[in-house]
Amino acid sequence: IQMTQSPSSLSASVGDRVTITCRASQSITTYLNWYQQKPGKAPKLLIYAASSLQSGVPSRFSGSGSGTDFTLTISSLQPEDFATYSCQQSFSSPKTFGQGTKLEIK
Amino acid sequence: QLQLQESGPGLVKPSETLSLTCTVSSGSISDSNYFWGWIRQPPGKRLEWIGEIYYSGTTYYSPSLKSRVTISVDTSKNQFSLRLNSVTAADTALYYCARLWSGYSDYFDSWGQGTLVTVSS
């Protein structure tokens, strides 16, 4: 299953509301996870099962969608949120990831 | 808090075998709720799932790598390992180990920081 994210990069300011989209090449129901990556650090799980917030993740992060179209929303960007975000499907093997969305400071 | 740490050579020659170990601390690799996985990321490319193992030894591999990959587990040491043979420059990547919650929905809930492996003569 191919995972395609849009946009591939995004410039935004602190306090902005940001939405990242992930599209699957076939239906994956809600078997969709979102991760945050920063250079030199371990990737961090943000959202699992499309809309469940991982423990300890700030509530400004939210996920939605089902079938083939999914979104990750950050309601009010904080300085520590500038990173790369990747989606991943666990509907079928092999598990596959999106190409990543790099969120940069405007 | 669970910690995972990758270790192994940072440089491997073409045609040789890449070997990495992931040491799990502050948690048990024998926890029945989890699998343990390897994921890699070539420079400038997306994350790629390599495979995963259960503490009992059950494994699942990516079809694209299956002929070259072996993942094993040592519960006595709380470690699991990756072997990738016949490597080429295309195997140059940042290699991560991670814990996989395997339930209604599978997800990698804890990751190591990653180790860069370069394939070069």
Chai-1 contact restraints between the chains, C-beta under 6 A:
chainA,res_idxA,chainB,res_idxB,connection_type,confidence,min_distance_angstrom,max_distance_angstrom,comment,restraint_id
A,Y31,B,S105,contact,1.0,0.0,6.0,A-B,restraint_1
A,N33,B,Y107,contact,1.0,0.0,6.0,A-B,restraint_2
A,A42,B,W111,contact,1.0,0.0,6.0,A-B,restraint_3
A,A42,B,G112,contact,1.0,0.0,6.0,A-B,restraint_4
A,A42,B,Q113,contact,1.0,0.0,6.0,A-B,restraint_5
A,P43,B,W111,contact,1.0,0.0,6.0,A-B,restraint_6
A,L45,B,Y107,contact,1.0,0.0,6.0,A-B,restraint_7
A,L45,B,D109,contact,1.0,0.0,6.0,A-B,restraint_8
A,Y48,B,S105,contact,1.0,0.0,6.0,A-B,restraint_9
A,Y48,B,Y107,contact,1.0,0.0,6.0,A-B,restraint_10
A,A49,B,S105,contact,1.0,0.0,6.0,A-B,restraint_11
A,S86,B,L47,contact,1.0,0.0,6.0,A-B,restraint_12
A,S90,B,D106,contact,1.0,0.0,6.0,A-B,restraint_13
A,P94,B,W49,contact,1.0,0.0,6.0,A-B,restraint_14
A,P94,B,S62,contact,1.0,0.0,6.0,A-B,restraint_15
A,K95,B,W49,contact,1.0,0.0,6.0,A-B,restraint_16
A,F97,B,R46,contact,1.0,0.0,6.0,A-B,restraint_17
A,F97,B,L47,contact,1.0,0.0,6.0,A-B,restraint_18
A,Q99,B,R46,contact,1.0,0.0,6.0,A-B,restraint_19
